[in-house]
Amino acid sequence: MNKNTFWLLLTAILGVHLIGVFSIPLMDIDASQYASISREMLERKSFLQIYDLGKDYLDKPPMLFWLSALSMKIFGISDWAYRLPSFIFLILALYATFKFAQLKYNQTVAYLAVLILASCQAFFLIAHDVRTDTMLMGWVALTIWLIAKWESSKAWQDFALAMVAIAGGMMTKGPIALVVPVLAFAPQWFFEKKWAYFFKPIYLVGIIIIGILLIPMSWGLYQQFDLQPGKLINNIPIQSGLRFYYWTQSFGRYTGENYYHEMSYPTFLLENMLWSFLPWIFIFIWAFIAKFIKMFNEGLFDVQTERISFFGFFLTYLVLSRSQAQLPHYIFVVFPLAAVLTAAHFAAILEQADRLHKWIKWFFGFHVFIFLILLIAMGLISNIPFGKMGLLGSLILFGTFIIMIKIGFSHQNLIQKWIAMSLVLMTGLNLILNSFFYPHLLQYQWGNKLVQQAKENNWDIKKTALYRIPNSNAFHFYGQHIFPIIKDSTLLKEGQWVVADSIPAQALLLDFPNSTILYHGNRFHVTLLTLEFLNPATRSKELTPYVLMELKK
């Protein structure tokens, strides 16, 4: 792959990412909650003690909130300003992946690794559905590259920057930012018999650097929780915020101390990689197995190939899969390593194309079948759930299909066709998702939709209270206000505006019979898609009606 082709493909992919950054409303629960916390941090000017809707917050470290609040300070309060720092860290993840692959392999593998990472479905998703994992991926990828560079260059600057990256990652999502690099490099050094790397005096300097950088976060935790023990978080009294971040939030998932207990079976993350690492998941599995066989044939202590990506992914997966609480995005932190493994395998089988021709032909045929399924999905997405996308959708769908056909009948070898068709397909698919599907889907999320309606009607939405309707952090963020949540109807007053589901709203009419219904809407939990919802003919059964009303007796 030449440089011009690489930049053309990467620019097209990143262009689709940017559409998502600027055009899709924030999703409940996590992304809109973190954006709301960042806005509240900016408004309160409380950067060390963190609050969520006026209440003490103790879940994620503050780095995402700090940088998002800074972005909103510069660019104004908006969803894209919230996403911008995390998108920059995705670019950083691509850059670090390139430099690591270039250092350990060659330019071709580096180009491929970047394109594989940028085009996997998870990368498209977390560019707009921004959580702490988006930023964490950048910090960890940067750490791994810098440690690998330091191992080669012996330059103290590389080591110091790696420690800064570890501290940044820890202030983004806790000790996992330190655990992943350790799991990646320790086996490599062990099998290479580089015993000195386990006891270098410079590590004391690294601990000091990390410790100093963690002081602001730690001091805020100490002030907010350790000096005021007993505060309730998730109805659990917290005696120490420091213990929570440095132990309970991460290691407590193994000891049972952590509040969350969900999806705690070993194959959960792998099952979710079937969609999150599309379209590369099956070649990744092949690459992973081939790497294991190659290392076995070499012998444990006869290291001839790079093993950092293998152990970094594999051991991190084992650690995460043993947790009592798992979510699909937890494994995204090592997707840069998965991309390097996959790219290196592509390069290897390209060199052995004649010997592996039957395998390559079979795998290519299998992926053509997957491509057809995804093309059909593109057609359905652009025509059924929210009406026809129109001329633009037809052009995207037809253009993607024609380009893939052209690639299929070109004179390139099967592997080159495979890679090119995958990149074109994922770009086309996510162009439809980001420009059409998600914006229409998010119209059924009541928080952003109601604020949009209020702006169109010039309503003073800030006098609204929530009553018996699931909270939407998007409502607080886009409304740029912390709206009271009232559970007892006796606390409601005449003249107050209330947003409520239709059934409890009808009950309010007994006490406020002359109330005015300002707006009728229908809501749906957009992250829990069902076939009934996606089918316009059956969608009404999945929707919950709600109203905005002004209370009058």
N, C-alpha and C positions, 0 to 999 in steps of 0.2 A: 504494500500500500504506500503510495507516495504522499508527500506532505500536503499537496493541494487537495487531493481526494479526502484525506483525513479532515482537514479544516472545513471543507464543504459539508461533509456529513455531520460533523460536530456542531457546526453553526445551525444547520437545519434542526437538529435534535434540541439544542439549547433554545432555539426560537420557540419551539413548542412548549418547553418548560416555562418560558417567560409569559406565554399566553396564559398558562395556569396561574402564575404569580400575580398577574394583573387583572384577570377576568373572572375568577371563581370566588364566590363568597366563602368565608371561613366556615368550616364544619364544626358542629358540636360533636363530641364534647371537648376533646383535648385542645385542638388548635384554637378554637374560639376562647376557651378558658385561659390559655396561656397569653393570648392577645389581650384579653380583658385584664389579666394580672399586670401585664406590661403597661397598659394604659393607666391603670390605677396607681402603679408605682410612679409613673411620670407625674400624675396629678397630685399625689400625696407627697412627692419628693422623698419617699422612704425607700432608699436603695439597699439598705442592709436588713431591714425588717420587712418581710413580705406579707402582703394581704391579698385575699381573694374575696371580693364583694364585702369588704370591710372586716372580714374575719381573719384570724391568724392562719397563715398558709404554711404547711410543712409536707411537701411531697417531692418536688424537684428542686435542685440547686438553682441559683439565680442567674447564671450566665445568659441564658436565652432571654430572660426578662430584662437584664441590664442592656444588652445590645439592641433588643427590640424597642425598648423605651428610648434609647439614644436615637435610633432610626426615626421613631415617631416625633421626637423632639426636633429633628432636622427637617423631616419631610412632611410632618403633619400626621394626624391620626388616621390611618387607613389600613386596610388589610395588606396591601402590597408593601407598605412601610414596615409592618410587622414581619412579613416574610423575607424582606430584603437581606438582613444579616445571615439568615439561615441559607438563603440561596447562594450567597457569597461563599459560605462554608462548603456547599456542594461543589462549587467550582474549585475550591481548595482541595476537596477530596479527589477530584479528577486530576488535578495537577500533581498531588502527592502520589497518586496511583501511577501516573505516567512516569514520574521520576524514579519510583521504586522499581517498576518493571524495566525501565531503561537501565537502571543500575545492575539489576540481577539477570536481565536477559538481553534484549536488544531493542532497537527502535520500533521494529515491526510489532513485537509483543506489546510494547508500550502503547502504540497507537490502538491496537486491538483492545487492550484492557480498558482504556478510556472509553471507547465506543461501546463496549459491552456494558460497563457500569452505567454510563449515561443513558443507555437505551433499555435497561431492564425496567419492568413495570413498577417496582418499588421506588426507583429513582424518580420516575414521573410523578408518582403519588406524593412522596414526601417533599417535593418541591413546592406544592401548594397546600397540602395537609400537614403543615409544619408542626412537628413535635420536637422534643429535645433530641430525638435520635437523628434528626436531620443535621443538626450542628455537631453532634457527637461523632458522626461518621467522618466529618472533616478533621476534627481534632485527632482522632485515632489514626486515620490514614497518614496525617502529617507526622505524628509520632513515629509510626513504623518506618516511614521513609527516612526521617532524620536519624533514627538509631542505626538503620542500615548504612546510612551515609557516614555516620560517626565511626562505625565499625571499620569502614574502609579508609576514611580520611584521617582518623584519630584527632580531628580538630575539635577543640573544646567548645567552640561556638556551636557546632552541630549538636553536641550533647546538651548544652545549656538550652538551646531552642527546643529540643525534644522534651526536656523537663518542663519548659513553659507550656508546651502543647499538652502534656499530661495533666498539669494543673488546670489548664483551660477545660480539658475534658472532664476532670473531676468536678469542676464548678458548673458543668453542664448536666451530667448525669451520675456523678458519684464515682466510686472506686473502680467501676468497670473500665474506665479510661486508663487505669494503670494495669488492671488484670489482663486485658487483651494483649498489649505489647509483651508482657512477661510470658504469657502463654505462647506467643509467636516466636520469641527469640531464645528462651531458655532451652527448649529441646534441640534447636539448631546448634547452640553452643555446646550442649552436652554431647551430642553425637559427633561434633567436630573436635571434641576434647579440648575446648577452649576454656579450661577451668579458671583461668585468670579473670574471665568476664563475669564470674559469679562473685568476685570479691574485690572489685576495683575500688580504690579509695575515692575516686571521683563520684561514686554513688552517694557518699556523704554530702558532697556539694549539691548533688541532684535533690536529695531529701530536703536540704536547706532551701533551695530554690522553690520547690513545690510548697514547702511549709510556709514560706514568706508569702507566696501568692495566694495561699488559702486563708490567710489571716482575715481579710475583709469579710468573706463569707462566714468564717468561723465566729468572728466577733459578733456579727449580726445574729447568728443562731444562739450564741451564748446570752446576748441581751434579751432576745425575744422569748426564749424558752428556759434556758438553764437558770436564769435569775428569777424566773417566774414559773416554777415547776407546777405541774398539775393541769395545765391547759388541755382542753379536750380537742383531739384531732380524730375524726371518725369515731367519736364517742370513746376514745381511748386516752387516758391521762398521759401526757408526755412529761417525763421528768428531765429529759436532756435532749435538746435539739442536736447537739454535737454527736451524741451516741446514735441518734436516729439516722443522720446522714452518713456517718462513717461506719455504721454497723447494721442497724436494723433494716434500712432501705434496701441494702444489697444482700448482705450475708444472712439477714433475718428471713430471707426467702427459703433458706435451707433449714434454719433452726425452728421455723414456725412462728417467729416473733413478728413477722411482717403481717400487716392487716389483710393484704390481698392474697386470695387463694383461688386460682383459676387456670384452666388449661394445663394442668400439671402432669402431662404424660409425655414420654420421651420423643415421640415422633411428631408432636404438634408443630414445631418450627419447620421441619422438613416438609410436612404436608402443605404448609402455607407458602413455602418456597416454590411450589408447583405453579403458583400464580405470580408471586412477588419477584421471582427471578426469570420470568418469561422474557424472551423466548429462548433463553440460554440454559435453562435448568437441566435439560437432559444431557447436553454436551458437558455441562459442569459435572454431573454425576459420573459420566465417562471419564472426564479429566481427573476427578478425585480418585477413582478406582485405579486408573492408569498410573497416577502419581504414587499411590500406595505400593503398587506392584513394582514400580521402578525402584523405589527406596528399598523394598525388600530384596530385590535382586542385587542392588548395590551392596547391601549389608548395612547394619545399623551404623557402624562407625567408619564406613568408607564413603564419606559424603562427597558426592560429585555434583549434585544438583541442589538448587535452592529448595529449602524445606520450610521456610518461614511462612509462606502463604498457606501451605498444607496444615501445619500445626496450629497456626493462628486461627484458621477457620475451624478445624476439627475440635481442638480443645475448648475453644470458646463455645462451640455448639454443645459439647458435652456438659460444660458448666451450666449454660443457660437451660438446657433440657432437663436438668435435675432440679430446677427451681420449682417451688410450689405455686408460682404465679408466672404465667407466660402470655405474651401477646405477639402477634405476627411480626411487628416491627422491631422486636428485641434483637433479632439476628441480622438486621440491616447493617449493624456496626461493622461486620466483617465482610460485607459484600464487595468492598474493594479487593480483598484478598481472593474472594471467589472469582472476581473478574480477572485477576492476574492468573490464577490457575487455569481458567477457561481459555484465556488468550494464549498462554504458553502451550496448552494442548493443541489448540488450532494450529499454531506454528509447527509443532512437532509432527502432527499427522499430515501437514502439508508437505513436509520433507519425506514422509513415508507413504505418499499417496498411492504408489504402485503396489506396495505390499499390503496396504490396508484398504484396497479399492472396494472390496465387497462390504466391509464394515461401513465405509464412508457412504457408499451408494445406498445401503439400507437406512442409515441414519438420516441421510438427506431426504429420502423418500418419506420417512416418518415425519420429518419436519415439514415437508410439503403438505402433508395431511393436516398438521397443526396450522399451517399458514392458511389453508382453505377454511378451516373452522373459524379462525380469527377474521378472515375476510367476510365470511357470512355474518359474524358478530358485528363487524363494522357496518354492514348493510342494515342489519336489524336496528342497531343503536341509532343510526342516522335517519330512520324512517318510522319506527313504531312507538317507542315510549312517549315522546313529546311531539309527535307530528313529524312531518318531513323537514329535514334540514334545509332543503331547497337546493339551489344551484351550487352553492359552495360545497355542501355535503356530497352531491353527485360528482363534482370535480375532484374532491379529495378521494372518494371511493374509486372512481374510474381511473384517476391518475395513479393511485397506489397499485391497482390491479395491472394496468398497462406497463408500469415500470417493472413490476415483478415478472411479468411475462417476458419483457424484453431481456431482463437479467437471466431468466431461465433458459432462453434460447441464444444467449451470448456464447462467445468462445472461451469464457473463463472456465477454470476447473470447478468441480463440485463444491469445494470448500469456499472458494471465493464467491460463488453464487449463493451458497448457504448464508454467509455472513452478510452480503449485500441485501439479499431478500429479507433477512431478519430486521436489519436496520430500517429499510424502507417501510416494512409493515408496521413496526412499532411506532415509527414517526407518524404514519398516516392514522393509525388507530388512536393514538393519544392526541392528535390534532383534532379529531372529532370529539373525543372525550372532553378535552380542555376548552374547546371553543363552543361546544353545543351541549353535550350531555350533562356535565357537572353544573354549568350555569342554570340550566332548566331544572335539574334535580333539586338544587338548593333553593328554588322558589317554594318548595314544600317544607322548608325549615322555617318555622314560624318567626324566630327571632329577627333574622335579617330581613325577611319579607315584610314584617310589620313596620320596621323602621323605614324601609323603602316606601311603604304606603304612607307613612306619616310625613315623610319629606315631600311626597307628591301633593299632599293635601295641606301642607304647612301647619301640621298639628304640633302642639307643644307636648310631645310624647313623654317628656320627663316627669309629668305628673301622674304617670301610670304606675299601677302596682300589679304584681302577679298574684293570682288567686286560683289555686287548684288547677294548675297547668304545669307540666314539667319545665323546670328551669332551662332557659336557653342563654348560654354565655354570649352567643352572638347578639342577643338583644341588648345586653349590657354594653358590649363593645361598640356596636354600630350606633346605639343610642347615646354613647359617650356619657353614661350615667349608671349609678348603682341603683337599680330599681328595687323597692322593698318587696319582699315575698311574704304575703299574708296568708296564714292558714285558718285563722278564726274569723268568720264573717262578721262577728260583733265588733271587730276592729275597723271595719270599713265605714267610710263616712260619705254623706251626700256630697255630690260634686266631684268625687274622686273618679278617676278613670281606672278601669280594671280590665286586664286581659285574662280570660279564663276559658277553659273548655266549655262547650255549649251546655252540657248537662248541669254542672254547678252554676253556670251563668243563669240558667232558667230558675234555679232555686233562689238566686239572689233577687229575682223579680218579686218574690213574696214580700221582701222587706223594702225593695226599691221599685215599685210597680211602674213608675213613669220614666224608667231608665231609657236612655237612647243608645241604640246599637249603632256604633260608628263604622264597624267593619266586620265582615264575615270572612273567615279563612279556613283552610284545611291544612292540617299538619301531618308530617310523617317523619319517623326517625330515619334519616337519609343514609345512615351507615349500616342499616339492617335491611338491605334491599330484598324484596320478595318478587317472585314471578307475577303474583297477583297485582302488585303495585306497578310493575313495569308494563303490564298489559292495560291499556287505557279502558278496555271494556270492563275490567274487574277492579280497577284502581279505587273506586269509591268505597269498596268494602274495607280497604286498608287505611283510609284517611280518617283522622279525628277532627271534627269541626271545632273551631274556637271563635271567640268574638272579642272585640274591643268595645267596651260599653262605658258610658258616663252614667254614674249612679244618681238617680233622682227619686225622691219619695212622692 
